[in-house]
Amino acid sequence: MYTITLTSKRQATLPAVLCEQLGVHPGDTITLERREGNGETLWILHGKKKVDWSWAGAGHKYAQGKSHDWEDIERSIATAVGRDAGT
């Protein structure tokens, strides 16, 4: 989590690490998107960096022949971590 302080002119300095993660540089534009979720207001920052989805199919061979029902997935995860599925 990052903390940003506004000046009296409502200007803010973003931490260098956050700028790197967003892929933005001085003069670039950052888009803010407001969303409501679980009774909270969430702000999403969109920079220039594109998401690398090349890994997305990596689990394909492990998922073949298995249920894709969400309850079955939760049960499988719970079993893997040694807990019952409702806890």
C-alpha positions in Angstrom: 0.0 0.0 0.0 1.2 3.5 -0.8 0.5 6.8 1.0 0.2 9.9 -1.1 -0.1 13.4 0.4 -1.8 16.3 -1.4 -0.3 19.8 -1.4 -2.4 22.9 -0.9 -2.7 23.0 -4.8 -4.1 19.4 -4.7 -0.9 18.1 -6.3 0.6 14.7 -5.4 3.9 13.0 -5.8 3.7 9.3 -6.6 6.3 7.0 -5.2 8.9 5.9 -7.8 8.1 2.2 -7.3 4.4 2.9 -8.0 5.3 4.8 -11.2 7.5 1.9 -12.3 4.6 -0.6 -11.7 2.2 1.6 -13.6 4.7 2.2 -16.4 4.4 5.9 -16.2 6.9 8.7 -16.6 6.8 12.5 -16.0 4.2 14.0 -18.3 2.2 10.8 -18.8 -1.5 10.6 -18.0 -2.9 8.3 -15.3 -6.6 7.4 -15.5 -8.6 6.9 -12.3 -11.6 4.7 -12.4 -14.2 4.8 -9.5 -15.9 1.5 -8.6 -18.2 0.5 -5.8 -17.7 -2.9 -4.2 -18.6 -4.5 -0.9 -19.8 -1.2 0.5 -16.5 0.5 -0.3 -15.4 3.0 -2.9 -12.5 1.7 -4.9 -10.2 3.7 -7.1 -8.3 1.9 -9.9 -5.3 3.6 -11.4 -4.6 2.8 -15.1 -1.1 3.6 -16.4 0.5 2.6 -19.6 1.9 -0.8 -18.7 0.2 -3.7 -20.5 -0.5 -6.9 -18.6 1.4 -9.9 -19.7 -1.1 -12.7 -20.2 1.3 -15.2 -21.8 1.1 -17.3 -18.6 -2.7 -17.6 -18.7 -2.7 -21.1 -20.3 -0.1 -22.5 -18.0 -2.6 -24.4 -15.9 -4.5 -25.9 -18.8 -3.0 -29.4 -18.6 -3.7 -29.5 -14.9 -7.3 -28.5 -15.4 -8.2 -31.0 -18.1 -10.7 -33.5 -17.0 -11.5 -31.7 -13.7 -14.6 -29.9 -12.7 -14.7 -26.2 -13.3 -17.6 -25.7 -10.9 -16.6 -23.0 -8.3 -17.6 -25.1 -5.3 -15.4 -28.0 -6.5 -12.5 -25.5 -7.0 -12.9 -24.2 -3.5 -13.1 -27.7 -2.1 -9.9 -28.7 -4.0 -8.1 -25.6 -2.7 -9.3 -26.3 0.9 -8.1 -29.9 0.6 -4.7 -28.7 -0.6 -4.2 -26.4 2.3 -5.6 -29.0 4.8 -8.8 -27.3 5.8 -12.5 -28.0 5.3 -14.2 -26.0 2.5 -16.3 -23.6 4.7 -13.7 -22.3 7.0 
